[in-house]
Amino acid sequence: METEHPENIYIPSKTSFEEKIDRVSDLYGQQRLTLEDAAAFLDIDESEVCSLLHQRGMLPSYTVLVLGGAGFIGSNFIHRLITRHPNVRVVNYDKLTYAGNIKNLTALKDNPQHVFVQADIANYESLRKVFETTRIDYIVNFAAETHVDRSIHGHTKDFIQTNVYGVFNILSLIREFPVTKYVHISTDEVYGALQKDDTYLFTEEYPLSPRNPYSATKASGDALCLSFYHTYGIPVTIVRPSNNYGPHQYPEKLVPYFVHLAQQGKPLPLYGDGKHMREWLFVRDNCAGIEKVMWQGKVGEIYNIGGGNERENIEVARMILHLLGKPQSLLAFTEDRLGHDRRYALDSSKIQRELAWRPETSFEEGLADTVAWYVNNYEWILESLRRGALYEHYAGKK
């Protein structure tokens, strides 16, 4: 059915806000108005529209199984989903590895919309219990081993267990317990590397060429998803974001790690010449894109989500030092990582064109907010490191 554009809705000039809500409710109930257009017409946030429609009993209830929801991106996504949608119940399934932190969800401790289950997606029986006892509408899978260094230096089996076997478990259970959509979170690293002077960007059709054990396991998970879509009709959609940064990221990653070292007055070690380039995406912009894909994305499709902010690692390090008021002399260089990809960059025109998503946060703004969060929550960094297996290394005690 064709929807109404907000400018085409006729409302007398003296109509009260309550009467406008009634009109919007009628049109939404007839599927003639989207939430986005309703928000534009009423000049309020989409979450407020959801709340108003929910109060009128006009929003269906959904259960979303979020796998890996205590981690960096997963916890940010859950906060967004629950804040914006009073009709959504989240079952948060997380193993709580060193990178998962239940304190990321402290604000939701007594929220009836959030249910936490501590378990591993690689454990088939544990995962099956959730499918057997919960009517699941949507699944979003953030559960993954993600740190490239760990995949290279002795932890490769962990990556295969979670990123491949865990994904197989999810897909196998969906065959038995159907869902509306499974959104699989992948990475830009599956495409391989670009050179600095390459003029093209990675599109969704670009051949996969993973170059380290981490990206190889993520590419394997993607291949399993697409094979289950084509063979069994599993309603899967794949998302490939660029390099995320923001609050609640475990401090093995560049931004929180460098904030931690700089706060201690210790050198910031850059691999090689420091000129490896990444496309940076603020985590909340990424979560907005993932939510768009969950509600509106086509099954069987892949969507790149890029921030459009390409920066060399050395530039990011300099910006962090500047924001902290620390000397640039803290920059240091170390032996390059094995198989270190020079550059990643995505063509995100598909999600922009089809789902009207665009990043809203400039890198300068997002990095300033992120650094400020880690400074104001410095104990969170220390507590995360104390829990993590890499504490001795990343606390700088070696």
N, C-alpha and C positions, 0 to 999 in steps of 0.2 A: 504494500500500500504506500502511496506517495505521502511524504511528510510535508508539513507546513513550514515555511520559512518564517522566523519571528516577525519580519517586516510585513508579512501578509496577514497577520492576525489582527482582526479589527476589534478594538476595545474602545468604548466611549471614553472621552478624556477625563470624566469625573468618576470613573470606576475605581472602587477601593481596592487595596492590595488583596484582601480576602476574595473579592470577586474575580480578580485576575488569576488567583490561584485556582479557583473553581474552574475557570475557563481552561487553564493549562491542564488541569487534572482530566477534564473531559477529552481534550485533544490527545493527551498522552494515553488515556484509556482506549481511544480509538486507533492508537498507533499512528497518529498523524503528526506527532511532535516528539523529537528526541530529547533526552535529558540535557544535552548540550544546548539545544535551541531553547528549551524551557528556561534554563539558567540565564541565557542571553536576554530573553524576553522579560524575565522578572528582575534582571540585573542583580542576581545573587549567585553564590557559588553552587556548583553542581551538587555538592554534599548537602547543602541546605534544601535544594529541590528534592533530593532523595528522602531527606527527613520528613518534609511536608507530605510527599506522596506516600511514604511509609505510614504516617499517622492516619492517612485516609484509607489504608489497606489496599493501595493500588500497586504496590511493588511485590512481586513474588519473592519468596525466600530462597536463598541459595546456600549451599555448603561448598566451600572451596578447601581442598586439601593442598596445603602448602608444604612441600618437602624441602627441608633445609631452611626453615623459617626463623631459626635463631641466629643465623649467620648475618653477614653484612647486608647484602642486597635483599635477602629474604625477610629480615626483620623490618627493613625500611618499607618493603612492599606490604607487609601485613599492617603496619601502622597506617599506611595510606588507605588500604582497602577498608579497614574497620572504621576509620575516621569518616570516610566518604559514603559508606553504604551501611545503614542500620539494618538492612535486610540480609546481610551476608554474615554467615557463621564460618569461622576459620578453624580448621583442624590443623594444627602446626606439628608436623612430624619431623623431629631432628635428633640426630645421634649425639649431639653435643661433643664434637671433637674439639681439639684445641682452639679452632677458629669459631666455634659456635658458642654463644654466650646468652644464657637465659635472661641475664640482666638487661639485654637489649630490648626486652619486652616487659620490663617492670611496670610500665604505665598500664599494661593490660592485665595485670595480675588477677584482678577481681572482675574483669569484664566478661560477661556471659557469652559474648561473641567469639571469644578466643579459648580454644581447648588445646592443651599441650600434651604431646605424646613423645616420650624419649625412646627412640629406637632407630635402627639402621635400615636404609632401603635395600642394602645387600642381604638383609635377613628376610627371606621370603615369608616365613611364618608370621613374623611380627607385622610385616606390611599387610599380609592377608587379613589379619584380625581387624585392621582398620576398615578394609574394604567390606568385610563381612558384617560389621556392626554399624556402618555409617552410609547413609545415602549420599553419595558424592556427585556433585554437579560438574565441578571444574577441578582440574589438577594443575598446579604450577610447580615445576621441579627446579629448585635452586640447589638441591643437594649435590655437592661435588667436591672433590679434591681439586684445588685450583692453583697452588703455588708451584710455578715451574721448577724452581730450585729443588723442591722436595721430590718432584717427579724424576729429577736427574740423579739426585744423590741418595739412593737407597730406599726410596719409598714407592717405587713404581707399582708394586702389587696393590697398594692401597688405592691408587688411581684406577686400576683395572677393576677392582672390586666395586667401587662406588660408581664410577663414570660409565662403566660398560655393564657389568653384571647387575648393578642396582637398577639401571635403566631397563634392562631386560625384564627384571621382576615387575616393574611398573607396567610395562606394556603387556606382559602376560596376564596380569590381574585385570587390566582394562578389558581384555578379551572376554573374561568371565563376568566382570561387573562393569557394564558400559557406563561411560560418562559423556557429558556434552562436548567437552574439549579437554585435551591434554596439551598444556603449553610447556615446551621443553626449552630450558634456558641453556644456550650454547655459548660460543665465544667467537670473536673475530679471528682468533689465532688459528682456527681450523683452515683458513685460506692460505696460510704460509706467510711469506714475507714480501714486502715491496722494497724497492730501492729508493733512496732519497729523491732521485730525479725522475722516477716514474710518474707519468702524467695521468694514469688511470687509477681508479679506485676499485675495491672489491665489491662486486655486485653479488646478489644472491645466487646467480647462475655460475659464478666463478668456480673452477674445479678446486676441490679440496687438496691441500698439500701440507699437512701438519709436519712440523719439523722438530718437535720435542715430545717426550712421552706424555706430558699433560695434554697437549693439543691433539695428539694421536688418539687418546682415549675419548676426548670430547667428540672428535670426528667419528669415532666408532659408534658412540651413542647416537649421534645424528643419523648415521646410516641405518642403525636399528630402527629408529623412529620412522624414517621414510619407508623402510621395508615393511614394517607392520601396517603403515597407512595403505600402501599399494597392495599388499597381500591380504590383509584382514579387514581393511576399512577402518582402522583405529583413527579416531578424529584428532590427529596430532598437528600442532603448529610449532615451528621452531623459531626461536628468537636468537639472534647473534649480536650482542651488544659490543661496543668498543670498551676501552679501558675505564672502569668505574672508579670514582673516588667520592669521599663523603664521610659523614659520621658513622661510627660503629664498625669500621674496617679493621680487621686484625692487623696489628703492627709488624707484620712481616712484609707488607706491601709498602710501596715507595713513600707515599705521602705521610701516613702515620709513623712509619719507621724513621723517616728523616726528621719529623717534628720531634720525636723522642730523642734522637741523637743530638739535635741542635740544642734542645733544652738542657742537655747535660754538657754542652760545650764540646762534644766529640765530633770527629770528622764524619762527613757524609760520603760514603764510598759509592762512586759511580763506576759501573762496569765499562771497561775499555776506554774509549775517548769521551764517553758521556753523551754521545750524539745519537743514540738510538731514539727513534721517534715513535710516539704513541698518540692515538686520538682519544682525548679525555672526555668523559661523559659523567656529569654530576648524577649521583645515584638516584635522586628524586625525579630527575628527568627520565632516567631509564625506567623507573617504576611506573611512571605515567605511560610510557610507551608499552610496557608489558601489560598494563591493565587494558589499554586500547586493544592489544592483540587478543587478550583473553575474552573480552566481550564481542569484538567486532572482526577479528582476524579470520581469514579463510582457512579451513582445515586443509592439510596437505601443502601449505605454503611456508615459506621462510621469509622472515623479516629482519633486515639489518637495522640496528639502532645505534647510530653514531652521534657523538657530541659535536662534531665539526670543529674541534679544537685540537689541532695537531701541534705538539710541543716536543722538543728534544728533552731528554731527561735532565740534562745539565741546566736547561732553562727553568724547568720546574723546581729543581734544587735551589737555584738562585732566588726564585720567587719566594720559596719557603723561608730562606734565610732572611730575606728582606722583610717579610711579614713579621718575623720573630725578632727583628732588630739584631740579628747575629752577623758576624763578619763573613764575607765571602771567602776568607782564607780557610774556612771549615770544609770547603770542597776538596775532595780527595778522589783518586782514581785507583782502581784495582783491576786485577786480571779479568778479562772478559769471561762471561758465562759461556759454557759449552753450548753450541748451536744457537747462539743469541740472534734472534730475528731483528733485522735492522729497522723495519717500519711496518706498521699496520695502519690502514685507513679504509673506511667504509663508504660506499655509496648508499645513502639512506633515503633516496628519492622514492622508493616503493612505499614505505610506511608513511612518508609525508604525503604522497599522492593519494593512497588508498584509505588511510585511516586518519588523515589530518593531524598527525603528530609532528611536533618540532621541539627541539631542545629550547628551554626558556632561560637557562642559566649560562651566563658567560663564564669562561674559565677563570677570569680574574675574580669575579664575584663568588663563584663556587669555591675556589681555593681559599679565599679569605675567610669565608664562613666555615670551611672545613678546618683550617688551621686554628681558628678561634675556638671551635668546638673541642679539639684535642687539648688545647691549652687549658680551657675551662674544665675539662674532664680528664686531666692528666692521670689521676688515680685509676681511671678506666684502662688506660694504656698499661700501667704497671700491673694491675690485677690480671689483665689479659695475658701478659707475658708470663706472669707467675704460673698461670694455669697451663700454658702452652709447652709443648715438648721442645720448642726452640728457645726457651727462656734464656739459657746461658749465653747463646749466640747473640740474640737480639737485644738483650739487656746490656750487651757490651762488656761482659765479665770475663771474656777469654783474653 
